[in-house]
Structures are given as structure tokens and as C-alpha cells.
Amino acid sequence: MWVLNKPSLARSKQDIDVLIAHCNNLDAVVDKPLLEQLYNDYDNGGGEVTTAQLAATDGKKDVIRGQYSKTSGKDPNTGLDKTLVYLRNELLDPDFAETCPYCSINKPNQLDHYMDKSTYGQLATCRLNLVPLCGHCNWLKSDKPYKDFMHPYYPKVRSRVVFLKADCTIVHGRVCVSFSIDGTALGNVALEVRLTRQISEIRLDKRLQKAVNEFLTHELLRSHVRTNAGLRRTLAEMQTITGRQYGDNDWRTAVIRGLRNCAAFDMTVVNNYRNNPIVVNNGAVL
Ligand SMILES: [Zn+2]
């Protein structure tokens, strides 16, 4: 959740050669060094560029934006140029991004232009600016300012900082969760504001409510805990395991942390999950 391994700058620059080789309106002598400089600026800028840095390639903005259609693999029989479809295939490969970095619920199936291609067309085929997201997150981000979102390739968060909080309450025997950002732990007000906007924009609370209860049903049905003291020990163990498996800022780990601080989460609630397991869409009982 949140972070993906950044594609290399060198690999991104190789893409410029492919782009220019298949576009009559781009010139290897004139445009290549300008685009290389723009990619350098983007990388040095932590996943963004200034208007001044874009200026040198302004004249080719629409040309490059038009080349993005060459990444489409939707219909291989249309006869359209698919020269850049390898970009989509590489970035949507499960080995590169197993789950959507914004919601950590769905598999990524679309490429998002972190800096939107309408305004920043010069970056339309720059793989550093192409982020694999699930369709739902991509749709929710679509018309929002990129500054409301953390760039998954340039996370700007110090390692080992635990910043995702999940406040848990018990309603009708089920766990309800409200996610927020721990600004004190983050120690960066601007980043706190950005992450707070992000979890609001992608509607994390609402979208994760079902996933949280499915996750808890699965975990509680397979545990043999019988006492409240044992439950506290079990939660501590679960936090360690989910932290290792998904990361300390994944929603699952945050929920376990939240439950450790929720006195109302006791064996009565656990037994409710066991006696009334949640049924998922295909009819299976978790
Ligand atoms: Zn998503």
C-alpha cells in the first residue's frame, strides 16, 4: 500500500528513443535532449516538474500526448499503432504492482497519469509519470489535483514511520473503522494534508468497511482464542504478522493496531463474528 518500486530513469530515457523513432513530428536531435532533461527534472523533483521546466517542450505537448494511444492494448485488430503497448504491459505486470497502491484492495488494471496528460502532455508517455491503479481509484483521482495524492514512486515518507491510524468502534457487534493520518508521527504538515486528502478522495473508509470485516472474519474464524487476555496476545501477534506481510501502513495492520486500542473489542465481538460469519458475494462463508 502507498508505495511502488520506482521504474529506473535510465529505462525511462530508453522509452524516448522508441517514442521518437515512431513519431514523424519528433526529432532525435532537437527533441530527445529536451525530453531527457524533462525526465531528469521530473525525477529530481520527486515526481513533479514546474511550469518553467515544461516550457522547453511546450511546442510538442500535443504531439506527445497524442502518442499515448500507442500504449493501448485494448483491441489488437484495429490496425492502430501499438508501439508503446509494452509500457502498459510492463507497468501492469503483477510482478511490478500486485495491488493498487492507493486502496490496496484491487489489482491495478489501468495506468494513471500522476500529472494529468491534459495539462502536462509532455509527460504522457513517461513511465515515471504512469502509475498502475485499479479502475475505481483511477476514476476517483481523475479530475483531482495531483498534489492531493502521494506519488507511489516518490513517497516522501521516512522509512519506518507509522502514519496510518485506524480508529475502531463497535457497532451492532461489528468493527467500524475510520482511517486518518498521524501527523505527529509524520512530522510533515504538508505531507499530512496531502495524505489526508488522498484517503478522503479515494473514500478509503467506505470502500474498506467490507474488506475490514471480511478480513476480521477470516482471521477470527481460524484463531482459537477463548479469553479476553488471549485476545490481546493474539492481536499483538497479528500486528507483527500483518506488518511483515503487508507493511506497517497497510490498512490491515492499522486495523489491528486500532483494535488493540479499542477496549470494546472483546470476546463478545469475536464470538459474534464466529457465530454470524460474513457471507461474500459468491455465497462462500469466510
Ligand atoms: Zn485502488
py3Dmol code that shows the C-alpha trace and the ligand (Angstrom):
import py3Dmol

protein = """\
ATOM      1  CA  MET A   1       0.000   0.000   0.000  1.00  0.00           C
ATOM      2  CA  TRP A   2       1.129   3.550  -0.805  1.00  0.00           C
ATOM      3  CA  VAL A   3       4.479   2.730  -2.413  1.00  0.00           C
ATOM      4  CA  LEU A   4       5.692   1.021  -5.605  1.00  0.00           C
ATOM      5  CA  ASN A   5       9.242   0.428  -6.769  1.00  0.00           C
ATOM      6  CA  LYS A   6      10.173   3.337  -8.992  1.00  0.00           C
ATOM      7  CA  PRO A   7      10.987   2.485 -12.615  1.00  0.00           C
ATOM      8  CA  SER A   8      14.550   3.472 -13.444  1.00  0.00           C
ATOM      9  CA  LEU A   9      15.315   6.840 -15.016  1.00  0.00           C
ATOM     10  CA  ALA A  10      17.609   5.106 -17.498  1.00  0.00           C
ATOM     11  CA  ARG A  11      14.785   2.822 -18.645  1.00  0.00           C
ATOM     12  CA  SER A  12      12.504   5.846 -18.977  1.00  0.00           C
ATOM     13  CA  LYS A  13      15.021   7.517 -21.240  1.00  0.00           C
ATOM     14  CA  GLN A  14      15.181   4.423 -23.450  1.00  0.00           C
ATOM     15  CA  ASP A  15      11.443   4.894 -23.967  1.00  0.00           C
ATOM     16  CA  ILE A  16      12.194   8.300 -25.515  1.00  0.00           C
ATOM     17  CA  ASP A  17      14.097   6.567 -28.329  1.00  0.00           C
ATOM     18  CA  VAL A  18      11.089   4.341 -29.079  1.00  0.00           C
ATOM     19  CA  LEU A  19       8.724   7.316 -28.898  1.00  0.00           C
ATOM     20  CA  ILE A  20      10.763   9.396 -31.344  1.00  0.00           C
ATOM     21  CA  ALA A  21      11.521   6.517 -33.710  1.00  0.00           C
ATOM     22  CA  HIS A  22       7.794   6.043 -34.309  1.00  0.00           C
ATOM     23  CA  CYS A  23       6.671   9.661 -34.476  1.00  0.00           C
ATOM     24  CA  ASN A  24       7.361  11.828 -37.510  1.00  0.00           C
ATOM     25  CA  ASN A  25       6.737  15.002 -35.532  1.00  0.00           C
ATOM     26  CA  LEU A  26       9.511  14.399 -33.036  1.00  0.00           C
ATOM     27  CA  ASP A  27      13.152  14.896 -33.836  1.00  0.00           C
ATOM     28  CA  ALA A  28      16.014  12.878 -32.350  1.00  0.00           C
ATOM     29  CA  VAL A  29      18.474  15.770 -32.463  1.00  0.00           C
ATOM     30  CA  VAL A  30      16.192  18.520 -31.178  1.00  0.00           C
ATOM     31  CA  ASP A  31      13.562  16.814 -29.015  1.00  0.00           C
ATOM     32  CA  LYS A  32      15.473  13.954 -27.433  1.00  0.00           C
ATOM     33  CA  PRO A  33      17.790  16.092 -25.247  1.00  0.00           C
ATOM     34  CA  LEU A  34      14.859  18.288 -24.215  1.00  0.00           C
ATOM     35  CA  LEU A  35      12.792  15.286 -23.141  1.00  0.00           C
ATOM     36  CA  GLU A  36      15.760  13.748 -21.351  1.00  0.00           C
ATOM     37  CA  GLN A  37      16.170  16.982 -19.418  1.00  0.00           C
ATOM     38  CA  LEU A  38      12.456  16.999 -18.593  1.00  0.00           C
ATOM     39  CA  TYR A  39      12.662  13.424 -17.289  1.00  0.00           C
ATOM     40  CA  ASN A  40      15.724  14.379 -15.221  1.00  0.00           C
ATOM     41  CA  ASP A  41      13.795  17.321 -13.768  1.00  0.00           C
ATOM     42  CA  TYR A  42      10.801  15.088 -13.008  1.00  0.00           C
ATOM     43  CA  ASP A  43      12.989  12.567 -11.206  1.00  0.00           C
ATOM     44  CA  ASN A  44      14.935  15.242  -9.322  1.00  0.00           C
ATOM     45  CA  GLY A  45      11.664  16.966  -8.432  1.00  0.00           C
ATOM     46  CA  GLY A  46      10.358  13.861  -6.708  1.00  0.00           C
ATOM     47  CA  GLY A  47       7.717  13.119  -9.314  1.00  0.00           C
ATOM     48  CA  GLU A  48       6.739  16.582 -10.496  1.00  0.00           C
ATOM     49  CA  VAL A  49       8.027  19.410 -12.667  1.00  0.00           C
ATOM     50  CA  THR A  50       7.500  23.147 -12.689  1.00  0.00           C
ATOM     51  CA  THR A  51       5.878  25.157 -15.459  1.00  0.00           C
ATOM     52  CA  ALA A  52       9.295  26.639 -16.231  1.00  0.00           C
ATOM     53  CA  GLN A  53      10.776  23.167 -16.667  1.00  0.00           C
ATOM     54  CA  LEU A  54       7.967  22.227 -19.034  1.00  0.00           C
ATOM     55  CA  ALA A  55       8.401  25.343 -21.155  1.00  0.00           C
ATOM     56  CA  ALA A  56      11.139  23.997 -23.454  1.00  0.00           C
ATOM     57  CA  THR A  57       8.873  21.194 -24.687  1.00  0.00           C
ATOM     58  CA  ASP A  58       5.614  23.147 -24.751  1.00  0.00           C
ATOM     59  CA  GLY A  59       5.565  23.091 -28.553  1.00  0.00           C
ATOM     60  CA  LYS A  60       5.461  19.269 -28.553  1.00  0.00           C
ATOM     61  CA  LYS A  61       2.914  18.870 -25.759  1.00  0.00           C
ATOM     62  CA  ASP A  62       0.003  17.889 -28.011  1.00  0.00           C
ATOM     63  CA  VAL A  63       2.183  15.689 -30.228  1.00  0.00           C
ATOM     64  CA  ILE A  64       3.430  13.620 -27.287  1.00  0.00           C
ATOM     65  CA  ARG A  65       0.010  13.449 -25.655  1.00  0.00           C
ATOM     66  CA  GLY A  66      -1.282  12.034 -28.933  1.00  0.00           C
ATOM     67  CA  GLN A  67       1.278   9.237 -28.783  1.00  0.00           C
ATOM     68  CA  TYR A  68      -0.251   7.844 -25.587  1.00  0.00           C
ATOM     69  CA  SER A  69      -2.858   5.975 -27.638  1.00  0.00           C
ATOM     70  CA  LYS A  70       0.010   3.739 -28.778  1.00  0.00           C
ATOM     71  CA  THR A  71       0.097   2.223 -25.282  1.00  0.00           C
ATOM     72  CA  SER A  72      -3.415   0.871 -25.680  1.00  0.00           C
ATOM     73  CA  GLY A  73      -3.722  -2.874 -25.962  1.00  0.00           C
ATOM     74  CA  LYS A  74      -7.497  -2.936 -25.940  1.00  0.00           C
ATOM     75  CA  ASP A  75      -8.119  -4.045 -29.489  1.00  0.00           C
ATOM     76  CA  PRO A  76      -5.145  -5.627 -31.247  1.00  0.00           C
ATOM     77  CA  ASN A  77      -7.121  -5.987 -34.504  1.00  0.00           C
ATOM     78  CA  THR A  78      -7.821  -2.330 -35.217  1.00  0.00           C
ATOM     79  CA  GLY A  79      -4.589  -1.825 -37.073  1.00  0.00           C
ATOM     80  CA  LEU A  80      -3.667   1.093 -34.812  1.00  0.00           C
ATOM     81  CA  ASP A  81      -0.048   1.646 -33.887  1.00  0.00           C
ATOM     82  CA  LYS A  82       0.698  -0.297 -30.685  1.00  0.00           C
ATOM     83  CA  THR A  83       4.348   0.647 -30.492  1.00  0.00           C
ATOM     84  CA  LEU A  84       4.167   1.660 -26.844  1.00  0.00           C
ATOM     85  CA  VAL A  85       1.903  -1.118 -25.567  1.00  0.00           C
ATOM     86  CA  TYR A  86       4.960  -2.641 -23.899  1.00  0.00           C
ATOM     87  CA  LEU A  87       4.829   0.245 -21.393  1.00  0.00           C
ATOM     88  CA  ARG A  88       1.335  -0.764 -20.307  1.00  0.00           C
ATOM     89  CA  ASN A  89       2.253  -4.440 -20.173  1.00  0.00           C
ATOM     90  CA  GLU A  90       5.338  -3.847 -18.054  1.00  0.00           C
ATOM     91  CA  LEU A  91       3.678  -1.470 -15.602  1.00  0.00           C
ATOM     92  CA  LEU A  92       0.565  -3.631 -15.189  1.00  0.00           C
ATOM     93  CA  ASP A  93       2.569  -6.813 -14.745  1.00  0.00           C
ATOM     94  CA  PRO A  94       1.641  -8.302 -11.339  1.00  0.00           C
ATOM     95  CA  ASP A  95       5.349  -8.640 -10.593  1.00  0.00           C
ATOM     96  CA  PHE A  96       5.610  -4.862 -10.801  1.00  0.00           C
ATOM     97  CA  ALA A  97       2.405  -3.915  -8.968  1.00  0.00           C
ATOM     98  CA  GLU A  98       0.476  -6.698  -7.283  1.00  0.00           C
ATOM     99  CA  THR A  99      -2.206  -4.481  -5.744  1.00  0.00           C
ATOM    100  CA  CYS A 100      -3.351  -0.919  -6.276  1.00  0.00           C
ATOM    101  CA  PRO A 101      -1.031   1.376  -4.263  1.00  0.00           C
ATOM    102  CA  TYR A 102      -3.881   3.694  -3.245  1.00  0.00           C
ATOM    103  CA  CYS A 103      -6.521   1.300  -1.919  1.00  0.00           C
ATOM    104  CA  SER A 104      -4.628  -1.988  -1.569  1.00  0.00           C
ATOM    105  CA  ILE A 105      -7.916  -3.746  -2.331  1.00  0.00           C
ATOM    106  CA  ASN A 106      -7.977  -4.333  -6.082  1.00  0.00           C
ATOM    107  CA  LYS A 107      -5.479  -5.365  -8.697  1.00  0.00           C
ATOM    108  CA  PRO A 108      -4.236  -2.497 -10.889  1.00  0.00           C
ATOM    109  CA  ASN A 109      -5.760  -2.619 -14.361  1.00  0.00           C
ATOM    110  CA  GLN A 110      -5.287   0.966 -15.588  1.00  0.00           C
ATOM    111  CA  LEU A 111      -2.457   3.481 -15.916  1.00  0.00           C
ATOM    112  CA  ASP A 112      -2.915   6.815 -14.216  1.00  0.00           C
ATOM    113  CA  HIS A 113      -1.029   9.899 -15.333  1.00  0.00           C
ATOM    114  CA  TYR A 114       0.128  11.186 -11.955  1.00  0.00           C
ATOM    115  CA  MET A 115       0.496  14.653 -13.515  1.00  0.00           C
ATOM    116  CA  ASP A 116      -2.524  14.679 -15.807  1.00  0.00           C
ATOM    117  CA  LYS A 117      -1.917  14.433 -19.529  1.00  0.00           C
ATOM    118  CA  SER A 118      -4.262  17.282 -20.436  1.00  0.00           C
ATOM    119  CA  THR A 119      -2.110  19.822 -18.632  1.00  0.00           C
ATOM    120  CA  TYR A 120       1.227  18.031 -18.762  1.00  0.00           C
ATOM    121  CA  GLY A 121       1.054  16.333 -22.158  1.00  0.00           C
ATOM    122  CA  GLN A 122       4.846  16.183 -22.460  1.00  0.00           C
ATOM    123  CA  LEU A 123       4.821  13.550 -19.706  1.00  0.00           C
ATOM    124  CA  ALA A 124       2.043  11.453 -21.270  1.00  0.00           C
ATOM    125  CA  THR A 125       4.373   8.567 -22.176  1.00  0.00           C
ATOM    126  CA  CYS A 126       6.942   8.989 -19.387  1.00  0.00           C
ATOM    127  CA  ARG A 127       6.828   5.798 -17.358  1.00  0.00           C
ATOM    128  CA  LEU A 128       7.872   7.683 -14.214  1.00  0.00           C
ATOM    129  CA  ASN A 129       4.555   9.522 -14.531  1.00  0.00           C
ATOM    130  CA  LEU A 130       2.490   6.389 -15.274  1.00  0.00           C
ATOM    131  CA  VAL A 131       1.160   4.701 -12.148  1.00  0.00           C
ATOM    132  CA  PRO A 132      -0.741   1.390 -12.172  1.00  0.00           C
ATOM    133  CA  LEU A 133      -4.032   1.841 -10.304  1.00  0.00           C
ATOM    134  CA  CYS A 134      -7.295  -0.025 -10.031  1.00  0.00           C
ATOM    135  CA  GLY A 135     -10.115   1.413 -12.107  1.00  0.00           C
ATOM    136  CA  HIS A 136     -12.010   2.656  -9.063  1.00  0.00           C
ATOM    137  CA  CYS A 137      -9.075   4.687  -7.678  1.00  0.00           C
ATOM    138  CA  ASN A 138      -8.191   5.984 -11.140  1.00  0.00           C
ATOM    139  CA  TRP A 139     -11.756   7.159 -11.636  1.00  0.00           C
ATOM    140  CA  LEU A 140     -11.837   8.838  -8.212  1.00  0.00           C
ATOM    141  CA  LYS A 141      -8.497  10.582  -8.828  1.00  0.00           C
ATOM    142  CA  SER A 142      -9.255  11.563 -12.425  1.00  0.00           C
ATOM    143  CA  ASP A 143     -10.106  15.269 -12.128  1.00  0.00           C
ATOM    144  CA  LYS A 144      -8.467  15.950  -8.762  1.00  0.00           C
ATOM    145  CA  PRO A 145      -5.210  17.910  -8.420  1.00  0.00           C
ATOM    146  CA  TYR A 146      -2.201  15.596  -8.372  1.00  0.00           C
ATOM    147  CA  LYS A 147      -0.992  17.427  -5.268  1.00  0.00           C
ATOM    148  CA  ASP A 148      -3.832  15.749  -3.343  1.00  0.00           C
ATOM    149  CA  PHE A 149      -2.092  12.409  -3.814  1.00  0.00           C
ATOM    150  CA  MET A 150       1.233  10.935  -2.839  1.00  0.00           C
ATOM    151  CA  HIS A 151       3.233   9.690  -5.798  1.00  0.00           C
ATOM    152  CA  PRO A 152       3.696   5.935  -5.268  1.00  0.00           C
ATOM    153  CA  TYR A 153       7.172   6.085  -6.874  1.00  0.00           C
ATOM    154  CA  TYR A 154       8.274   9.060  -4.757  1.00  0.00           C
ATOM    155  CA  PRO A 155       6.607   8.527  -1.381  1.00  0.00           C
ATOM    156  CA  LYS A 156       8.419  11.288   0.564  1.00  0.00           C
ATOM    157  CA  VAL A 157       7.834   9.395   3.830  1.00  0.00           C
ATOM    158  CA  ARG A 158      10.751   8.497   6.054  1.00  0.00           C
ATOM    159  CA  SER A 159      11.166   4.756   6.355  1.00  0.00           C
ATOM    160  CA  ARG A 160       9.777   3.100   9.477  1.00  0.00           C
ATOM    161  CA  VAL A 161       7.359   5.955  10.165  1.00  0.00           C
ATOM    162  CA  VAL A 162       3.964   4.514  11.055  1.00  0.00           C
ATOM    163  CA  PHE A 163       1.453   7.106   9.897  1.00  0.00           C
ATOM    164  CA  LEU A 164      -1.836   5.334   9.122  1.00  0.00           C
ATOM    165  CA  LYS A 165      -4.287   5.268  12.009  1.00  0.00           C
ATOM    166  CA  ALA A 166      -7.499   3.273  12.181  1.00  0.00           C
ATOM    167  CA  ASP A 167      -9.923   4.344  14.905  1.00  0.00           C
ATOM    168  CA  CYS A 168     -12.138   1.370  15.660  1.00  0.00           C
ATOM    169  CA  THR A 169     -15.576   1.354  17.260  1.00  0.00           C
ATOM    170  CA  ILE A 170     -18.041  -1.478  17.685  1.00  0.00           C
ATOM    171  CA  VAL A 171     -21.479  -1.035  16.134  1.00  0.00           C
ATOM    172  CA  HIS A 172     -24.025  -3.859  16.334  1.00  0.00           C
ATOM    173  CA  GLY A 173     -21.251  -6.341  17.064  1.00  0.00           C
ATOM    174  CA  ARG A 174     -19.161  -5.363  14.054  1.00  0.00           C
ATOM    175  CA  VAL A 175     -15.996  -3.297  13.798  1.00  0.00           C
ATOM    176  CA  CYS A 176     -16.378   0.139  12.189  1.00  0.00           C
ATOM    177  CA  VAL A 177     -13.170   1.874  11.137  1.00  0.00           C
ATOM    178  CA  SER A 178     -12.236   5.474  10.463  1.00  0.00           C
ATOM    179  CA  PHE A 179      -8.816   5.967   8.870  1.00  0.00           C
ATOM    180  CA  SER A 180      -6.689   9.037   9.462  1.00  0.00           C
ATOM    181  CA  ILE A 181      -3.104  10.224   9.198  1.00  0.00           C
ATOM    182  CA  ASP A 182      -0.921  10.558  12.285  1.00  0.00           C
ATOM    183  CA  GLY A 183       0.578  13.986  11.700  1.00  0.00           C
ATOM    184  CA  THR A 184       2.753  13.818  14.795  1.00  0.00           C
ATOM    185  CA  ALA A 185       4.439  10.626  13.614  1.00  0.00           C
ATOM    186  CA  LEU A 186       4.785  12.003  10.095  1.00  0.00           C
ATOM    187  CA  GLY A 187       6.360  15.275  11.247  1.00  0.00           C
ATOM    188  CA  ASN A 188       5.495  16.969   7.952  1.00  0.00           C
ATOM    189  CA  VAL A 189       2.376  19.130   7.802  1.00  0.00           C
ATOM    190  CA  ALA A 190       2.270  19.395   4.003  1.00  0.00           C
ATOM    191  CA  LEU A 191       2.511  15.636   3.624  1.00  0.00           C
ATOM    192  CA  GLU A 192      -0.078  15.126   6.346  1.00  0.00           C
ATOM    193  CA  VAL A 193      -2.501  17.357   4.431  1.00  0.00           C
ATOM    194  CA  ARG A 194      -1.769  15.530   1.168  1.00  0.00           C
ATOM    195  CA  LEU A 195      -2.294  12.064   2.647  1.00  0.00           C
ATOM    196  CA  THR A 196      -5.422  13.152   4.494  1.00  0.00           C
ATOM    197  CA  ARG A 197      -6.875  14.425   1.216  1.00  0.00           C
ATOM    198  CA  GLN A 198      -5.852  11.219  -0.539  1.00  0.00           C
ATOM    199  CA  ILE A 199      -7.641   8.858   1.848  1.00  0.00           C
ATOM    200  CA  SER A 200     -10.680  11.132   1.630  1.00  0.00           C
ATOM    201  CA  GLU A 201     -10.620  11.344  -2.199  1.00  0.00           C
ATOM    202  CA  ILE A 202     -10.391   7.589  -2.665  1.00  0.00           C
ATOM    203  CA  ARG A 203     -13.094   7.121   0.009  1.00  0.00           C
ATOM    204  CA  LEU A 204     -10.971   4.700   1.959  1.00  0.00           C
ATOM    205  CA  ASP A 205     -13.330   4.406   4.965  1.00  0.00           C
ATOM    206  CA  LYS A 206     -16.351   3.483   2.912  1.00  0.00           C
ATOM    207  CA  ARG A 207     -14.565   1.220   0.446  1.00  0.00           C
ATOM    208  CA  LEU A 208     -12.620  -0.660   3.105  1.00  0.00           C
ATOM    209  CA  GLN A 209     -15.500  -1.265   5.509  1.00  0.00           C
ATOM    210  CA  LYS A 210     -16.499  -4.514   3.827  1.00  0.00           C
ATOM    211  CA  ALA A 211     -12.883  -5.610   3.322  1.00  0.00           C
ATOM    212  CA  VAL A 212     -12.124  -4.947   7.001  1.00  0.00           C
ATOM    213  CA  ASN A 213     -14.965  -7.145   8.181  1.00  0.00           C
ATOM    214  CA  GLU A 214     -14.129  -9.895   5.714  1.00  0.00           C
ATOM    215  CA  PHE A 215     -10.508  -9.767   6.864  1.00  0.00           C
ATOM    216  CA  LEU A 216     -11.531  -9.933  10.535  1.00  0.00           C
ATOM    217  CA  THR A 217     -13.986 -12.777   9.921  1.00  0.00           C
ATOM    218  CA  HIS A 218     -11.267 -14.766   8.204  1.00  0.00           C
ATOM    219  CA  GLU A 219      -8.693 -14.095  10.921  1.00  0.00           C
ATOM    220  CA  LEU A 220     -11.038 -14.702  13.860  1.00  0.00           C
ATOM    221  CA  LEU A 221     -12.557 -17.900  12.497  1.00  0.00           C
ATOM    222  CA  ARG A 222      -9.170 -19.516  12.164  1.00  0.00           C
ATOM    223  CA  SER A 223      -7.866 -18.392  15.574  1.00  0.00           C
ATOM    224  CA  HIS A 224      -8.576 -20.471  18.678  1.00  0.00           C
ATOM    225  CA  VAL A 225      -8.644 -17.576  21.128  1.00  0.00           C
ATOM    226  CA  ARG A 226     -11.089 -18.090  24.020  1.00  0.00           C
ATOM    227  CA  THR A 227     -10.366 -15.358  26.585  1.00  0.00           C
ATOM    228  CA  ASN A 228     -10.031 -11.590  26.570  1.00  0.00           C
ATOM    229  CA  ALA A 229      -6.427 -11.856  27.777  1.00  0.00           C
ATOM    230  CA  GLY A 230      -5.719 -14.318  24.991  1.00  0.00           C
ATOM    231  CA  LEU A 231      -7.359 -11.959  22.513  1.00  0.00           C
ATOM    232  CA  ARG A 232      -4.948  -9.181  23.445  1.00  0.00           C
ATOM    233  CA  ARG A 233      -1.989 -11.523  22.900  1.00  0.00           C
ATOM    234  CA  THR A 234      -3.466 -12.682  19.597  1.00  0.00           C
ATOM    235  CA  LEU A 235      -3.858  -9.096  18.370  1.00  0.00           C
ATOM    236  CA  ALA A 236      -0.205  -8.374  19.195  1.00  0.00           C
ATOM    237  CA  GLU A 237       0.842 -11.429  17.179  1.00  0.00           C
ATOM    238  CA  MET A 238      -1.476 -10.484  14.286  1.00  0.00           C
ATOM    239  CA  GLN A 239       0.019  -6.993  14.183  1.00  0.00           C
ATOM    240  CA  THR A 240       3.515  -8.434  13.817  1.00  0.00           C
ATOM    241  CA  ILE A 241       2.426 -10.837  11.085  1.00  0.00           C
ATOM    242  CA  THR A 242       0.398  -8.343   9.028  1.00  0.00           C
ATOM    243  CA  GLY A 243       3.153  -5.748   9.451  1.00  0.00           C
ATOM    244  CA  ARG A 244       5.671  -8.163   7.964  1.00  0.00           C
ATOM    245  CA  GLN A 245       3.346  -9.291   5.207  1.00  0.00           C
ATOM    246  CA  TYR A 246       1.762  -6.015   4.113  1.00  0.00           C
ATOM    247  CA  GLY A 247       3.733  -3.226   5.808  1.00  0.00           C
ATOM    248  CA  ASP A 248       3.081  -1.126   8.912  1.00  0.00           C
ATOM    249  CA  ASN A 249       0.999   1.410   6.973  1.00  0.00           C
ATOM    250  CA  ASP A 250      -1.232  -1.114   5.260  1.00  0.00           C
ATOM    251  CA  TRP A 251      -4.898  -0.882   6.268  1.00  0.00           C
ATOM    252  CA  ARG A 252      -4.879  -4.405   7.765  1.00  0.00           C
ATOM    253  CA  THR A 253      -2.014  -3.621  10.117  1.00  0.00           C
ATOM    254  CA  ALA A 254      -3.592  -0.284  11.002  1.00  0.00           C
ATOM    255  CA  VAL A 255      -6.871  -2.027  11.865  1.00  0.00           C
ATOM    256  CA  ILE A 256      -5.104  -4.470  14.172  1.00  0.00           C
ATOM    257  CA  ARG A 257      -3.337  -1.568  15.875  1.00  0.00           C
ATOM    258  CA  GLY A 258      -6.694   0.189  16.216  1.00  0.00           C
ATOM    259  CA  LEU A 259      -8.311  -2.892  17.746  1.00  0.00           C
ATOM    260  CA  ARG A 260      -5.547  -3.115  20.342  1.00  0.00           C
ATOM    261  CA  ASN A 261      -6.642   0.361  21.462  1.00  0.00           C
ATOM    262  CA  CYS A 262     -10.339  -0.477  21.374  1.00  0.00           C
ATOM    263  CA  ALA A 263     -11.458  -1.816  24.774  1.00  0.00           C
ATOM    264  CA  ALA A 264     -14.893  -2.682  23.381  1.00  0.00           C
ATOM    265  CA  PHE A 265     -13.345  -5.250  21.058  1.00  0.00           C
ATOM    266  CA  ASP A 266     -13.632  -8.323  23.271  1.00  0.00           C
ATOM    267  CA  MET A 267     -14.660 -11.981  23.120  1.00  0.00           C
ATOM    268  CA  THR A 268     -18.323 -10.998  22.775  1.00  0.00           C
ATOM    269  CA  VAL A 269     -17.497  -9.301  19.485  1.00  0.00           C
ATOM    270  CA  VAL A 270     -15.188 -12.135  18.422  1.00  0.00           C
ATOM    271  CA  ASN A 271     -17.922 -14.682  19.031  1.00  0.00           C
ATOM    272  CA  ASN A 272     -20.373 -12.583  17.035  1.00  0.00           C
ATOM    273  CA  TYR A 273     -18.025 -12.831  14.061  1.00  0.00           C
ATOM    274  CA  ARG A 274     -17.723 -16.567  14.619  1.00  0.00           C
ATOM    275  CA  ASN A 275     -21.462 -17.157  15.020  1.00  0.00           C
ATOM    276  CA  ASN A 276     -22.503 -14.781  12.245  1.00  0.00           C
ATOM    277  CA  PRO A 277     -19.757 -15.020   9.643  1.00  0.00           C
ATOM    278  CA  ILE A 278     -19.883 -12.581   6.785  1.00  0.00           C
ATOM    279  CA  VAL A 279     -21.054 -14.053   3.508  1.00  0.00           C
ATOM    280  CA  VAL A 280     -19.211 -12.763   0.470  1.00  0.00           C
ATOM    281  CA  ASN A 281     -20.660 -12.235  -2.995  1.00  0.00           C
ATOM    282  CA  ASN A 282     -20.148 -15.765  -4.303  1.00  0.00           C
ATOM    283  CA  GLY A 283     -22.063 -17.248  -1.375  1.00  0.00           C
ATOM    284  CA  ALA A 284     -18.999 -18.664   0.359  1.00  0.00           C
ATOM    285  CA  VAL A 285     -18.704 -18.179   4.103  1.00  0.00           C
ATOM    286  CA  LEU A 286     -15.401 -16.701   5.091  1.00  0.00           C
TER     287      LEU A 286
END
"""
ligand_1 = """\
1
ZN
Zn -7.335 1.174 -5.922
"""
view = py3Dmol.view(width=600, height=400)
view.addModel(protein, "pdb")
view.setStyle({"model": 0}, {"cartoon": {"style": "trace"}})
view.addModel(ligand_1, "xyz")
view.setStyle({"model": 1}, {"stick": {}})
view.zoomTo()
view.show()
